[in-house]
């Protein structure tokens, strides 16, 4: 983003209020926050005055870029993935052994990178719950599912998690994300291994009656709507090849780039047309979750423009200059705010540092205009630390809500943190930083 105006610090207040609403209102005004209409109202109350102010002071180009070239592609991708995965129905009830549960989590970790953490989580959470219906000890299974499938699994492609897609839109090559394989295999292998050991311990505590019922009510796994994987492959290929690095007449930040979005929308329309209605009914498909994302991020993408400009202008003043400081600063905010605007914010901070001190990128590999190690820190941290709380990443609360509805006694907001994420996830994330980011 080219800076045309040094914005005052008070201009970031709407962005802070927007993120604060997302973090606080679900806890203190749950009934109010349940309504998507109220989410849209808050986005408009904060977004419209911010937009008017930007137009008045001459930030029209920055506002246009945020809405047209960031928000619209972002919603088109998430919405299309949501539609396509909603047409794939997985049914069955296998024996809920530690081995089988670990296999489901492993499959989810792989799928998360190619159909998005939201898509993979919504595809597998109900079969996982059904598989563990007879089990008494199963809360830990849902917690590890949130960590692995709804977060850490989505690190290998820009489709995996929204923060990565935003980095892709800013110039990170599609294939670059595959270089994060070491971080992906490290953290997901450790999580699945820890889960297997703990679930084996819990499985031994189950009564013989429960184990016999689990065996008795087995059903073979059935997957319907398989042709939706064709449309999913179409999205993957579009993201990989319909960009300025592969097609000469497509330029980033220009309307020619919407050829990619047109193809992605076509894949979603094909899914809607060719998927049998009963499959979406079986999946309890609803437009509410994607509308929630669209309404909230309309406010986020609008109000965060002044914040991004301020960070680029005052990058050096904040003391976040090394990959390690980027890792933990991004991680802390990704834990308690949404990880997508957090990643964008710290990318802008890094870009501001480079603009102020071009020697930062002398003799080092760069990705999207910033040092590769800093980009690595931002991507890995935003994806991993999104698992630290229920509000760190969109699928987290969705999985919790489904588990609550099924009668599984999930821990409350603080309980999730001190019973699970602080004692299981945080030490692993520190270890990942010590090994891969310095």
URMO-V393542 format. One record per backbone hydrogen bond with DSSP energy under -1.0 kcal/mol. CO is the residue of the C=O (numbers start at 1). NH is the residue of the N-H. E is the energy in kcal/mol with one decimal. If there is no record, write none. Layout:
co: [CO;CO]
nh: [NH;NH]
e: [E;E]
This chain:
co: [5;8;9;10;12;13;14;15;16;17;18;19;20;21;24;24;25;29;30;32;35;36;37;38;39;40;41;42;43;44;47;48;49;50;51;52;53;54;59;60;61;62;63;64;65;66;67;70;71;72;73;74;75;76;77;78;79;80;81;82;84;85;89;91;93;95;97;98;99;100;101;102;103;104;105;106;107;108;111;111;116;117;118;119;120;121;124;125;126;127;128;130;138;139;140;141;142;143;144;145;145;147;148;151;157;160;161;161;162;163;164;165;167;168;175;176;177;178;180;181;182;183;184;185;186;187;188;189;190;191;192;193;194;195;196;197;198;199;200;203;207;208;209;210;211;212;213;215;219;222;224;225;226;227;228;229;230;231;232;233;234;235;236;237;238;241;243;243;247;251;254;255;256;257;258;259;260;261;262;263;264;265;266;267;268;269;270;271;276;277;278;279;280;281;287;288;289;290;291;292;293;294;295;296;297;298;299;300;304;305;306;307;308;309;310;315;322;323;324;325;326;327;328;329;330;331;332;333;338;339;340;341;342;343;344;345;346;347;348;349;350;351;352;353;357;358;359;365;367;370;371;372;373;374;375;376;377;378;379;380;381;384;385;389;392;393;394;395;396;397;398;399;400;401;402;403;404;408;412;413;414;415;416;416;417;420;421;425;426;427;428;429;430;431;432;433]
nh: [7;11;12;13;16;17;18;19;20;21;22;23;24;25;27;28;29;33;34;35;39;40;41;42;43;44;45;46;47;48;51;52;53;54;55;56;57;59;63;64;65;66;67;68;69;71;72;74;75;76;77;78;79;80;81;82;83;84;85;86;87;88;224;222;219;97;101;102;103;104;105;106;107;108;109;110;111;112;114;115;120;121;122;123;124;125;128;129;130;131;132;133;142;143;144;145;146;147;148;149;150;152;153;154;160;117;164;165;166;167;168;169;172;171;178;179;180;181;184;185;186;187;188;189;190;191;192;193;194;195;196;197;198;199;200;201;202;203;204;206;211;212;213;214;215;216;217;218;93;91;89;228;229;230;232;233;234;235;236;237;238;239;240;241;242;243;246;247;250;254;257;258;259;260;262;263;264;265;266;267;268;269;270;271;272;273;274;275;279;281;282;283;285;284;291;292;293;294;295;296;297;298;299;300;301;302;303;304;308;309;310;311;312;313;314;318;326;327;328;329;330;331;332;333;334;335;336;337;342;343;344;345;346;347;348;349;350;351;352;353;354;355;356;357;360;361;362;372;370;367;375;376;377;378;379;380;381;382;383;384;385;387;388;392;339;396;398;399;400;401;402;403;404;405;406;408;407;410;416;417;418;419;420;421;422;424;426;429;430;431;432;433;434;435;436;437]
e: [-1.2;-1.6;-1.7;-1.6;-2.1;-2.8;-2.3;-2.5;-2.6;-2.2;-1.6;-2.0;-2.8;-1.5;-1.7;-1.9;-2.7;-2.5;-1.2;-1.0;-1.4;-2.3;-2.2;-2.2;-2.2;-2.5;-2.8;-2.1;-2.5;-2.4;-2.5;-2.6;-2.5;-2.2;-2.1;-2.1;-2.2;-3.5;-2.2;-2.8;-2.5;-2.1;-2.2;-2.8;-1.3;-2.5;-1.9;-2.0;-2.6;-2.5;-2.4;-2.3;-2.9;-2.2;-2.6;-2.3;-2.4;-2.6;-2.5;-1.4;-1.5;-1.4;-2.8;-3.4;-2.6;-1.9;-2.7;-2.1;-1.9;-2.1;-2.2;-2.2;-2.6;-2.4;-2.0;-1.6;-2.8;-2.2;-1.3;-2.5;-2.7;-2.3;-2.6;-1.9;-2.0;-2.2;-2.3;-2.5;-2.8;-2.4;-1.6;-1.3;-1.3;-2.0;-2.3;-1.7;-2.3;-2.0;-2.7;-1.6;-1.6;-2.7;-2.8;-1.9;-1.5;-2.4;-1.3;-1.4;-2.0;-1.5;-2.1;-2.4;-2.3;-1.7;-1.0;-2.0;-1.7;-1.4;-2.3;-3.4;-2.1;-2.1;-2.1;-1.8;-2.0;-2.3;-2.4;-2.5;-2.8;-2.5;-2.7;-2.3;-2.5;-3.5;-2.1;-1.5;-2.3;-2.7;-1.4;-1.0;-2.1;-2.4;-2.3;-2.3;-1.8;-2.4;-2.2;-1.2;-1.9;-3.0;-2.2;-2.0;-2.3;-1.5;-2.2;-2.3;-1.8;-1.6;-2.2;-2.6;-1.9;-2.6;-2.2;-2.4;-2.3;-1.4;-1.4;-2.7;-1.3;-1.7;-1.8;-1.7;-1.6;-1.2;-2.3;-2.0;-2.3;-2.7;-1.9;-2.0;-1.8;-2.6;-2.5;-1.9;-2.2;-2.5;-2.7;-1.4;-1.3;-2.0;-2.4;-1.7;-3.1;-1.4;-2.1;-2.3;-1.8;-2.5;-2.8;-2.4;-2.6;-1.2;-1.2;-2.1;-2.8;-1.3;-2.6;-2.0;-2.5;-2.2;-2.5;-2.3;-2.1;-1.8;-2.0;-1.4;-2.4;-2.4;-2.2;-2.3;-2.5;-2.0;-2.7;-1.9;-2.4;-1.5;-1.0;-2.3;-1.3;-2.0;-2.1;-2.5;-2.2;-2.0;-2.2;-1.8;-2.3;-2.5;-2.3;-2.0;-2.1;-2.4;-2.0;-2.1;-2.3;-1.5;-1.4;-3.0;-1.5;-2.9;-2.2;-2.7;-2.1;-2.5;-2.5;-2.6;-2.1;-2.3;-1.9;-2.8;-2.7;-2.0;-1.8;-1.0;-1.6;-1.4;-1.0;-2.8;-2.2;-2.7;-2.0;-2.4;-2.9;-2.3;-1.5;-2.5;-1.8;-2.1;-2.8;-1.1;-2.5;-2.4;-1.1;-2.1;-3.0;-2.6;-3.0;-2.3;-2.2;-2.2;-2.4;-1.9;-2.3;-1.7;-2.8;-1.9]
